């Protein structure tokens, strides 16, 4: 991944801005940890969408409701 220009790949290019936003948070990105990083970052985006929609608030009750939702997926 180091040195790769994801904007050259048609499938990845549409996600380049997002990747460039979160990538600096990680010191070491490699084949062994990339899926874990992507799962975390996708989860963060999903949580922001839910917060913005007012579906799940960031409090104890909201977290419990979100956990119940995830359990049925």
Secondary structure, 3 states (H helix, E strand, C coil): CCCCCHHHCHHHHCCHHHHHHHHCCCCCCCCCCHHHHHHHHHHHHHHHHHHHHCCCCCCHHHHHHHHHHHHCC
